[in-house]
Amino acid sequence: MDKQNIYIVDSFTNTVPGRIIKWRASLKFWNRYDGDCYSHTSLSRDKKLGNMMSLARREINNPLNCGFIKEDIRKDVFALNKDESKIAVMELPVSLEQYKKISNLMDYYWTHRDEYSYNFVGIISMIMFGRGIASKDSFFCSQWVATVLKEAGIYLFDNKEPKDVRPFDFYGALEDNIIYEGQVVEYPYYNDLEYPGYVEDDKSKILIKDRQYSFDKRGIDDYARTKNT
């Protein structure tokens, strides 16, 4: 097989930082984007979404202790408000060489996770001015995902550096690649933890026009309880 897929996951689970990012995206003096209701981005090597990787809080109750984490849509912050947590799953076909490069990069960053920090300066600049700031050996979630893709030779944003990439930028660039969008608990593999590594598309794809759960593209909708960045 000379092609593989990776999965970019945008999410919103109603943490305080997530609400701030979503609120900032909805302001009229900032350009509106499809998917501007999402506040967090993760990277996965498979559809199961049980071993995603990103940068976020390491402790559920401490948003200031942030860094590289492994994520599972069934656990931790996602589980705190699982009936209302929302995700958009984008399937991105890549070459086998690119897949191996992405996999090696994810393993590298995880092995060296203590050498990196969360880019608080960059995310604050993003919230205030719509542009991030690069800080040595630090990332925020969407910056890191964009960096990994760029280092693997995948360029989704011709005119943007990774420090300026926001979660909903992935949504806009990969809207045609969305295989699921809706509540976390309705994800086809949420309860199927032993599904095969390869599943036919017609068994897994949720067509956007048929989805039951959707976001208001303008980010006006208001989700009432807890958690994610």
DRENNU-788914 format. One record per residue (C-alpha): y, z negated, x; residue number from 0; residue in one letter. Coordinates in Angstrom, 2 decimals. Layout:
N
<rec north="Y" up="Z" east="X" pos="NUM" code="a"/>
...
REM end
This chain:
229
<rec north="0.00" up="0.00" east="0.00" pos="0" code="m"/>
<rec north="3.25" up="1.11" east="1.65" pos="1" code="d"/>
<rec north="5.51" up="-0.58" east="-0.90" pos="2" code="k"/>
<rec north="6.00" up="-4.22" east="-1.82" pos="3" code="q"/>
<rec north="8.33" up="-6.08" east="-4.14" pos="4" code="n"/>
<rec north="10.60" up="-9.02" east="-3.56" pos="5" code="i"/>
<rec north="12.27" up="-10.98" east="-6.33" pos="6" code="y"/>
<rec north="15.88" up="-12.07" east="-6.52" pos="7" code="i"/>
<rec north="16.43" up="-14.75" east="-9.13" pos="8" code="v"/>
<rec north="19.81" up="-15.62" east="-10.61" pos="9" code="d"/>
<rec north="19.89" up="-18.86" east="-12.55" pos="10" code="s"/>
<rec north="22.05" up="-21.29" east="-14.48" pos="11" code="f"/>
<rec north="20.84" up="-24.78" east="-15.36" pos="12" code="t"/>
<rec north="24.12" up="-26.52" east="-16.08" pos="13" code="n"/>
<rec north="24.79" up="-28.72" east="-13.07" pos="14" code="t"/>
<rec north="28.40" up="-29.71" east="-12.47" pos="15" code="v"/>
<rec north="28.78" up="-27.29" east="-9.50" pos="16" code="p"/>
<rec north="27.09" up="-24.59" east="-11.56" pos="17" code="g"/>
<rec north="29.48" up="-25.13" east="-14.47" pos="18" code="r"/>
<rec north="32.45" up="-24.90" east="-12.09" pos="19" code="i"/>
<rec north="31.19" up="-21.60" east="-10.65" pos="20" code="i"/>
<rec north="30.52" up="-20.24" east="-14.13" pos="21" code="k"/>
<rec north="33.94" up="-21.39" east="-15.38" pos="22" code="w"/>
<rec north="35.68" up="-19.77" east="-12.41" pos="23" code="r"/>
<rec north="33.84" up="-16.52" east="-13.07" pos="24" code="a"/>
<rec north="34.98" up="-16.48" east="-16.68" pos="25" code="s"/>
<rec north="38.71" up="-16.84" east="-15.96" pos="26" code="l"/>
<rec north="40.76" up="-13.85" east="-17.04" pos="27" code="k"/>
<rec north="42.53" up="-13.46" east="-13.72" pos="28" code="f"/>
<rec north="39.22" up="-12.92" east="-11.93" pos="29" code="w"/>
<rec north="37.44" up="-9.63" east="-12.59" pos="30" code="n"/>
<rec north="34.65" up="-9.96" east="-15.13" pos="31" code="r"/>
<rec north="31.14" up="-9.00" east="-14.11" pos="32" code="y"/>
<rec north="27.86" up="-8.54" east="-15.90" pos="33" code="d"/>
<rec north="25.86" up="-11.68" east="-15.26" pos="34" code="g"/>
<rec north="28.89" up="-13.86" east="-14.54" pos="35" code="d"/>
<rec north="27.17" up="-16.68" east="-16.40" pos="36" code="c"/>
<rec north="24.86" up="-17.28" east="-13.43" pos="37" code="y"/>
<rec north="25.73" up="-19.69" east="-10.65" pos="38" code="s"/>
<rec north="22.75" up="-19.74" east="-8.28" pos="39" code="h"/>
<rec north="20.58" up="-17.20" east="-6.44" pos="40" code="t"/>
<rec north="17.09" up="-17.61" east="-4.99" pos="41" code="s"/>
<rec north="14.68" up="-15.36" east="-3.12" pos="42" code="l"/>
<rec north="10.96" up="-15.06" east="-3.84" pos="43" code="s"/>
<rec north="8.13" up="-13.06" east="-2.33" pos="44" code="r"/>
<rec north="6.12" up="-12.96" east="-5.58" pos="45" code="d"/>
<rec north="6.45" up="-13.02" east="-9.37" pos="46" code="k"/>
<rec north="5.08" up="-16.52" east="-9.70" pos="47" code="k"/>
<rec north="8.45" up="-18.00" east="-8.65" pos="48" code="l"/>
<rec north="6.71" up="-21.12" east="-7.44" pos="49" code="g"/>
<rec north="7.75" up="-20.81" east="-3.82" pos="50" code="n"/>
<rec north="11.29" up="-19.50" east="-3.94" pos="51" code="m"/>
<rec north="13.77" up="-20.28" east="-1.22" pos="52" code="m"/>
<rec north="17.50" up="-20.87" east="-1.30" pos="53" code="s"/>
<rec north="20.23" up="-23.33" east="-0.36" pos="54" code="l"/>
<rec north="21.05" up="-26.05" east="-2.86" pos="55" code="a"/>
<rec north="20.86" up="-29.81" east="-3.31" pos="56" code="r"/>
<rec north="17.96" up="-31.52" east="-1.58" pos="57" code="r"/>
<rec north="18.15" up="-34.50" east="-3.93" pos="58" code="e"/>
<rec north="18.44" up="-33.97" east="-7.67" pos="59" code="i"/>
<rec north="21.10" up="-36.66" east="-8.07" pos="60" code="n"/>
<rec north="23.08" up="-35.87" east="-4.93" pos="61" code="n"/>
<rec north="24.93" up="-32.53" east="-4.98" pos="62" code="p"/>
<rec north="26.47" up="-33.26" east="-1.58" pos="63" code="l"/>
<rec north="23.16" up="-33.35" east="0.27" pos="64" code="n"/>
<rec north="22.57" up="-29.60" east="0.40" pos="65" code="c"/>
<rec north="20.66" up="-27.22" east="2.60" pos="66" code="g"/>
<rec north="17.59" up="-25.02" east="2.65" pos="67" code="f"/>
<rec north="15.09" up="-25.88" east="-0.07" pos="68" code="i"/>
<rec north="11.90" up="-24.52" east="-1.58" pos="69" code="k"/>
<rec north="12.18" up="-24.03" east="-5.34" pos="70" code="e"/>
<rec north="9.78" up="-23.75" east="-8.27" pos="71" code="d"/>
<rec north="11.04" up="-22.80" east="-11.73" pos="72" code="i"/>
<rec north="8.69" up="-25.46" east="-13.15" pos="73" code="r"/>
<rec north="10.05" up="-28.38" east="-11.09" pos="74" code="k"/>
<rec north="13.05" up="-30.33" east="-9.88" pos="75" code="d"/>
<rec north="16.45" up="-29.15" east="-11.14" pos="76" code="v"/>
<rec north="14.91" up="-26.41" east="-13.27" pos="77" code="f"/>
<rec north="12.70" up="-28.97" east="-15.04" pos="78" code="a"/>
<rec north="15.52" up="-31.35" east="-15.92" pos="79" code="l"/>
<rec north="16.69" up="-29.07" east="-18.69" pos="80" code="n"/>
<rec north="13.86" up="-26.56" east="-18.84" pos="81" code="k"/>
<rec north="14.35" up="-25.58" east="-22.48" pos="82" code="d"/>
<rec north="17.89" up="-24.42" east="-21.77" pos="83" code="e"/>
<rec north="17.67" up="-23.27" east="-18.17" pos="84" code="s"/>
<rec north="18.20" up="-19.52" east="-17.85" pos="85" code="k"/>
<rec north="17.07" up="-17.02" east="-15.26" pos="86" code="i"/>
<rec north="17.37" up="-13.31" east="-14.54" pos="87" code="a"/>
<rec north="14.51" up="-12.00" east="-12.39" pos="88" code="v"/>
<rec north="15.20" up="-8.82" east="-10.44" pos="89" code="m"/>
<rec north="12.30" up="-6.95" east="-8.86" pos="90" code="e"/>
<rec north="13.36" up="-5.03" east="-5.77" pos="91" code="l"/>
<rec north="10.91" up="-2.51" east="-4.23" pos="92" code="p"/>
<rec north="10.97" up="-2.53" east="-0.44" pos="93" code="v"/>
<rec north="8.96" up="-0.92" east="2.31" pos="94" code="s"/>
<rec north="6.10" up="-2.84" east="3.86" pos="95" code="l"/>
<rec north="8.13" up="-3.15" east="7.04" pos="96" code="e"/>
<rec north="11.10" up="-4.57" east="5.12" pos="97" code="q"/>
<rec north="8.83" up="-6.96" east="3.23" pos="98" code="y"/>
<rec north="7.40" up="-8.28" east="6.49" pos="99" code="k"/>
<rec north="10.91" up="-8.62" east="7.93" pos="100" code="k"/>
<rec north="12.10" up="-10.57" east="4.87" pos="101" code="i"/>
<rec north="9.01" up="-12.76" east="4.96" pos="102" code="s"/>
<rec north="9.47" up="-13.48" east="8.67" pos="103" code="n"/>
<rec north="13.15" up="-14.28" east="8.14" pos="104" code="l"/>
<rec north="12.35" up="-16.68" east="5.31" pos="105" code="m"/>
<rec north="9.76" up="-18.40" east="7.47" pos="106" code="d"/>
<rec north="12.20" up="-18.54" east="10.38" pos="107" code="y"/>
<rec north="15.01" up="-20.09" east="8.36" pos="108" code="y"/>
<rec north="12.63" up="-22.60" east="6.83" pos="109" code="w"/>
<rec north="11.18" up="-23.60" east="10.19" pos="110" code="t"/>
<rec north="14.71" up="-24.01" east="11.58" pos="111" code="h"/>
<rec north="16.23" up="-25.41" east="8.37" pos="112" code="r"/>
<rec north="17.57" up="-28.53" east="10.08" pos="113" code="d"/>
<rec north="19.71" up="-26.33" east="12.33" pos="114" code="e"/>
<rec north="21.62" up="-24.93" east="9.34" pos="115" code="y"/>
<rec north="23.94" up="-26.51" east="6.81" pos="116" code="s"/>
<rec north="25.39" up="-25.69" east="3.44" pos="117" code="y"/>
<rec north="28.59" up="-23.63" east="3.58" pos="118" code="n"/>
<rec north="30.84" up="-25.91" east="1.52" pos="119" code="f"/>
<rec north="33.96" up="-24.33" east="3.01" pos="120" code="v"/>
<rec north="32.78" up="-20.89" east="1.96" pos="121" code="g"/>
<rec north="31.85" up="-21.86" east="-1.59" pos="122" code="i"/>
<rec north="35.13" up="-23.72" east="-2.13" pos="123" code="i"/>
<rec north="37.03" up="-20.67" east="-0.90" pos="124" code="s"/>
<rec north="34.95" up="-18.50" east="-3.22" pos="125" code="m"/>
<rec north="35.78" up="-20.70" east="-6.22" pos="126" code="i"/>
<rec north="39.48" up="-20.83" east="-5.39" pos="127" code="m"/>
<rec north="40.16" up="-17.31" east="-4.12" pos="128" code="f"/>
<rec north="37.16" up="-15.15" east="-5.04" pos="129" code="g"/>
<rec north="36.29" up="-14.63" east="-1.37" pos="130" code="r"/>
<rec north="34.09" up="-16.72" east="0.86" pos="131" code="g"/>
<rec north="34.52" up="-17.90" east="4.43" pos="132" code="i"/>
<rec north="31.84" up="-17.47" east="7.07" pos="133" code="a"/>
<rec north="31.00" up="-20.69" east="8.85" pos="134" code="s"/>
<rec north="28.73" up="-20.87" east="11.89" pos="135" code="k"/>
<rec north="25.11" up="-21.70" east="11.05" pos="136" code="d"/>
<rec north="25.82" up="-22.35" east="7.40" pos="137" code="s"/>
<rec north="25.30" up="-20.51" east="4.13" pos="138" code="f"/>
<rec north="25.66" up="-20.90" east="0.40" pos="139" code="f"/>
<rec north="22.89" up="-19.51" east="-1.80" pos="140" code="c"/>
<rec north="24.01" up="-15.95" east="-2.52" pos="141" code="s"/>
<rec north="25.44" up="-15.56" east="0.99" pos="142" code="q"/>
<rec north="22.05" up="-16.38" east="2.49" pos="143" code="w"/>
<rec north="20.10" up="-14.01" east="0.20" pos="144" code="v"/>
<rec north="22.54" up="-11.20" east="1.02" pos="145" code="a"/>
<rec north="22.22" up="-12.02" east="4.74" pos="146" code="t"/>
<rec north="18.42" up="-11.84" east="4.66" pos="147" code="v"/>
<rec north="18.49" up="-8.50" east="2.85" pos="148" code="l"/>
<rec north="21.06" up="-7.11" east="5.26" pos="149" code="k"/>
<rec north="19.07" up="-8.26" east="8.29" pos="150" code="e"/>
<rec north="16.04" up="-6.49" east="6.78" pos="151" code="a"/>
<rec north="18.02" up="-3.25" east="6.44" pos="152" code="g"/>
<rec north="18.69" up="-3.50" east="2.71" pos="153" code="i"/>
<rec north="22.33" up="-2.89" east="1.82" pos="154" code="y"/>
<rec north="23.18" up="-3.58" east="-1.82" pos="155" code="l"/>
<rec north="26.89" up="-4.13" east="-1.31" pos="156" code="f"/>
<rec north="28.59" up="-1.42" east="0.74" pos="157" code="d"/>
<rec north="32.01" up="-3.01" east="0.64" pos="158" code="n"/>
<rec north="31.11" up="-6.69" east="0.85" pos="159" code="k"/>
<rec north="30.07" up="-9.02" east="3.58" pos="160" code="e"/>
<rec north="27.41" up="-11.61" east="2.66" pos="161" code="p"/>
<rec north="30.07" up="-14.35" east="2.60" pos="162" code="k"/>
<rec north="31.73" up="-12.58" east="-0.34" pos="163" code="d"/>
<rec north="28.59" up="-12.02" east="-2.41" pos="164" code="v"/>
<rec north="28.27" up="-14.05" east="-5.62" pos="165" code="r"/>
<rec north="25.18" up="-14.57" east="-7.80" pos="166" code="p"/>
<rec north="26.40" up="-12.15" east="-10.45" pos="167" code="f"/>
<rec north="26.97" up="-9.48" east="-7.81" pos="168" code="d"/>
<rec north="23.19" up="-9.26" east="-7.51" pos="169" code="f"/>
<rec north="22.95" up="-8.99" east="-11.28" pos="170" code="y"/>
<rec north="25.44" up="-6.12" east="-11.33" pos="171" code="g"/>
<rec north="23.81" up="-4.28" east="-8.41" pos="172" code="a"/>
<rec north="20.25" up="-4.72" east="-9.70" pos="173" code="l"/>
<rec north="20.69" up="-4.72" east="-13.48" pos="174" code="e"/>
<rec north="18.26" up="-1.82" east="-13.81" pos="175" code="d"/>
<rec north="15.68" up="-3.85" east="-11.86" pos="176" code="n"/>
<rec north="15.68" up="-6.86" east="-14.18" pos="177" code="i"/>
<rec north="12.12" up="-7.54" east="-15.35" pos="178" code="i"/>
<rec north="12.98" up="-10.72" east="-17.24" pos="179" code="y"/>
<rec north="16.08" up="-12.46" east="-18.50" pos="180" code="e"/>
<rec north="16.00" up="-15.51" east="-20.69" pos="181" code="g"/>
<rec north="14.85" up="-19.11" east="-20.86" pos="182" code="q"/>
<rec north="12.85" up="-20.40" east="-17.90" pos="183" code="v"/>
<rec north="10.04" up="-21.67" east="-20.14" pos="184" code="v"/>
<rec north="9.61" up="-18.20" east="-21.67" pos="185" code="e"/>
<rec north="9.05" up="-16.50" east="-18.33" pos="186" code="y"/>
<rec north="5.69" up="-14.67" east="-18.63" pos="187" code="p"/>
<rec north="4.18" up="-16.52" east="-15.64" pos="188" code="y"/>
<rec north="5.63" up="-19.95" east="-16.37" pos="189" code="y"/>
<rec north="2.28" up="-21.37" east="-17.49" pos="190" code="n"/>
<rec north="0.08" up="-18.87" east="-15.69" pos="191" code="d"/>
<rec north="-0.14" up="-20.41" east="-12.26" pos="192" code="l"/>
<rec north="-3.27" up="-18.53" east="-11.22" pos="193" code="e"/>
<rec north="-2.25" up="-14.99" east="-12.09" pos="194" code="y"/>
<rec north="-3.33" up="-12.22" east="-9.67" pos="195" code="p"/>
<rec north="-0.93" up="-11.21" east="-6.93" pos="196" code="g"/>
<rec north="-0.50" up="-7.78" east="-8.46" pos="197" code="y"/>
<rec north="0.04" up="-7.30" east="-12.18" pos="198" code="v"/>
<rec north="0.62" up="-4.01" east="-13.94" pos="199" code="e"/>
<rec north="4.26" up="-3.54" east="-14.91" pos="200" code="d"/>
<rec north="3.51" up="-3.01" east="-18.60" pos="201" code="d"/>
<rec north="2.01" up="-6.51" east="-18.71" pos="202" code="k"/>
<rec north="4.92" up="-8.17" east="-17.00" pos="203" code="s"/>
<rec north="8.11" up="-6.32" east="-17.81" pos="204" code="k"/>
<rec north="10.39" up="-7.66" east="-20.48" pos="205" code="i"/>
<rec north="12.70" up="-4.87" east="-21.58" pos="206" code="l"/>
<rec north="16.31" up="-5.92" east="-21.73" pos="207" code="i"/>
<rec north="16.89" up="-4.31" east="-25.12" pos="208" code="k"/>
<rec north="14.00" up="-6.36" east="-26.58" pos="209" code="d"/>
<rec north="14.72" up="-9.73" east="-25.01" pos="210" code="r"/>
<rec north="15.11" up="-12.62" east="-27.41" pos="211" code="q"/>
<rec north="17.33" up="-14.71" east="-25.19" pos="212" code="y"/>
<rec north="20.46" up="-13.25" east="-23.68" pos="213" code="s"/>
<rec north="23.76" up="-14.33" east="-22.22" pos="214" code="f"/>
<rec north="27.20" up="-13.50" east="-23.42" pos="215" code="d"/>
<rec north="28.29" up="-11.15" east="-20.63" pos="216" code="k"/>
<rec north="31.73" up="-12.76" east="-20.53" pos="217" code="r"/>
<rec north="30.36" up="-16.18" east="-19.74" pos="218" code="g"/>
<rec north="31.92" up="-17.73" east="-22.85" pos="219" code="i"/>
<rec north="28.68" up="-19.28" east="-24.05" pos="220" code="d"/>
<rec north="28.43" up="-22.98" east="-23.36" pos="221" code="d"/>
<rec north="25.15" up="-24.64" east="-22.45" pos="222" code="y"/>
<rec north="25.16" up="-28.28" east="-23.35" pos="223" code="a"/>
<rec north="23.18" up="-30.18" east="-20.72" pos="224" code="r"/>
<rec north="21.95" up="-30.47" east="-17.14" pos="225" code="t"/>
<rec north="21.35" up="-28.84" east="-13.96" pos="226" code="k"/>
<rec north="21.49" up="-26.20" east="-11.02" pos="227" code="n"/>
<rec north="23.65" up="-24.60" east="-8.41" pos="228" code="t"/>
REM end
